[in-house]
Amino acid sequence: MYGLWKPRVLGAWKVPATGPVIFAVNHSHNIDGPMVMGVAPRPTHFLIKKEAFIGPLDPFLTAIGQVKVDRTGTDREAITRALDVLTGGGALGIFPEGTRGEGDFAALRSGLAYFAVRGGAPIVPVAVLGSSDRPGRLIKALPPLRSRVDVVFGDPFEAGDGSGRRTRRALDEATERIQKQLTAHLENARRLTGR
């Protein structure tokens, strides 16, 4: 990432050095995940749609520990692999909106709350800013080479209410708490970076 763009990483010191953690990343461009993987202070295993595992990318993504997800239904194998990452004290990367969009955390899916509560992992909000500002001249699908992309890590927080409940209602309440935290982090990151 540092060879192609000029990432500016802020708040990486806030990421817990050990133990399970979830990076909740906004997603407005296809380089957001690789950018976080390249600059995060810990190795990160992202939940990635199975459609990305094509050709030579399939063995590469599998070898570096990324988790293939079938989004057409409940993918129990992906859930188990993601929980294994957390049980082993690893860092799991999730795009809580489920797909690429505005990257504003406006519509969260319940998966993030499930993994945070079930895996007992704090959530670190991550804002990637500048990746979708303008297309590159050579490759329109990528940001301009050597352009600045900001990656802002926020303060870790717990998603659950402390009760340990994992009911549908508890997960819905956790999702609401998460959305407020992520939205506040994104606003703060925009102020901090001037984007």
Steps between C-alpha positions, in 0.01 A plus 500: 500500500786737581653441157187591304336765719591725791306364796480722807423281800356662811412339833666162437625514860137460614481144365539243781837328456369156596174313528202484268398820325264593218581776253170654382596670174295734284490382139478741210773361272644160413844590644363571850554144626847455351596845628404407858678164466812681382515767772335340806732438795383136514445231235136518395262234372216660302162355419503521119224412252562171322482674162842657573661155527553454127802391296836557669334710774332188646815321622663832594208623715463156657874481577502835679206394718208689348154356566282419197131586550202387296258792536201316351409347837638418842853375436569283804854413387593870476342569841701217656825618338442860611426392858815284489702813413359674809537193725866485398547863606516635144374810323188463285413764240136561418319740270189545719292637212543166325595647164673794340298821506526854633722381785303699758385215728136598425363146466669238716431131484482298821809286428740738670297498822481119489877456466578763764260357758560133423877538459540726806705740290520878522425692181750750362332736252710568191432780253666483158476841335619614160484165321193600298563875456594471133593225252854443385618603155653164407258266674158657555403236759779611736583830669775699328844354566693679776182672625443529873262258669425552868442204732374607841473247784262589784468408865402136566156445651282210611185432297305309762321639801706290741224245560641240263159462333503391136130522420370671187398800709842522667670488158264768362580724798873432453470591131344835596783569747757401239347726236514801732866431585602445137316809376661714771843359411450576131400859577804539725729347236370744238565793734845367587605450137312792344314269257 
